[in-house]
């Protein structure tokens, strides 16, 4: 099968990767806690809740945009259209960015630094094993149009 018809991934790894990272952060927070100052707990809780609200809104906005453009949401499906509007004007990976922001928000709410550490690891692994393959898929499907989009829009923020 040629690259034009190929799928970017065989399995939707990014959502699974972030779910495992969240569960691992929660488990490590109980098994190997890292102590933090509890000076203004309500402030970190409020900031965390705000970040989770931003993350969920970003994910919903991105999924809604993909549905409206009649293309795949799941990362292991072939894209039928290059989407450059909505949150995709701001970042090439708004759903993954939303997952990352959610992990930071959970870390603030629970005062568990493992969420920050594992969010960084999830970003690195998602970039290395999923985003690069997705970008090759989009380049083979949309060519110069995708190259122009990459020059105008950053991968993460």
N, C-alpha and C positions, 0 to 999 in steps of 0.2 A: 504494500500500500504506500502511495506517495505521501510526502509531508503535507500536501494540501488537504488530504482527506483524513490524516491521522488525528487522533485525540491528543490533547496535551499531556494527560496523565492517565494511568490505568485505573487509579483509585482516588477518591477525593481526600488526599492526605491532609491538606491544611486544616479543615475543620476538626479532623481527628487529632492532629498534632496539637492544636490549641486546647482541645478538651483534655487530652492526656496531660498537657502542661499545667492546666488549671487544677486537675485532680492531684498531680504530683506536688504542686505548690501547697495545696491544702494539707496533704499528708506530711510533707516535710515540715510544715509549720507546727504540726503536732509532735512529730518524732524528733526533729532537730530544730527547735525554735531558735530564732535569732531575736535577741531582745531589742526593743525599741523604746524610746521615751514616750510616755503616755500623757504628755503635757496638755494638749487640747484635743482630746479624743473626738469630740463632736465636730471639730473643724476638719480633721482628716476624713471622718465619716461623711460629712457634707460634700467635700471635694470628691471623694470616691463615688458617691451617689451621682453627682453631677457628671463625672466622667463616664459612668455606666449609662446614663441617659444619653449622652452624646454618642457613645459607641453603638447603642441599640438604634438610635435615630439614623446614624450613618449607615449601618447595615441594612436597615429597612429601606432607606432612600436608594442605596445601591441596588438592592434586589428589585425594587419597584422599577428602577430605570432599566435594568436588564430585561425584565418582563415586558415593559412597554416597547422595547426595541426588538422583541422576539428573538432573543439569543439565550444561550445557556447560562444558568446561574452556577451550577455545580462545576468545580474545576476539572473534572474528568470528562466533560462533554465538549464536543467540537463547537467552536463559536461560529455563528452564522453571520454576525455583524460586528464590526468594530464600534464599540460604544465610547464616545468621547464627550458626552454631555452629562449633566447632573453631577454627582460626586466624582465622576471620572474626569472632570475638568480640573479637579484639585489634586488628585492622586490616581495612579494607575491601579492601585490595589485597595480601594476603600473598604472592602469587606475584611480583608486581613488587617488593615489598620484599625478597624472597629474591634476586631478580636483582641488586638494588642492593647488598645485603650481600655477595653473591658478588664483585662488582666491587671492593668495598673490601678483601675478603680477598685477592684476586689482587694488588691494589696493595701490600698489606703483604708478601706472599710474595716478590714480584718487586722490591720497593722502587722501584716505578714510580709516581710521583705522577699520571701521566696517567690512571690508573684512577680516582682520586678526582675529577679534573676532569671526565672524561667520564661518570662515574656521576651527578654533579650535573646535567650536561646531559641525560642519559637520563631522569632523574627529571622535569626540567622539560618535556621533549618528550612523555614518556609522559602526564604530567598534562594538558598542553594538547591533545594530539591524540587520545588514546585514552580516558583515564579520564573526562574530561568527557562524551564520547559514550556511554561505557558507563553512566555515571550517569543520563543522560537516558533511555537505553533501560530501565534498571531502574525509574526513576521512572514511565515510561509503562506498564510491565508491572505494577508492584506498588504504585504510588501511596503512600498514607499509610504503609503498612508499611515501605516503603523510606525515606521521610522520617524516620520514627521511628528506624530503624536508623542513618541518617546522623547524627542528633543524639546517639546513644549511642556511636558508634564512629568513630574518626578515620580519615581517608583513608590516611595512611601509618603513623604510629606513635602 
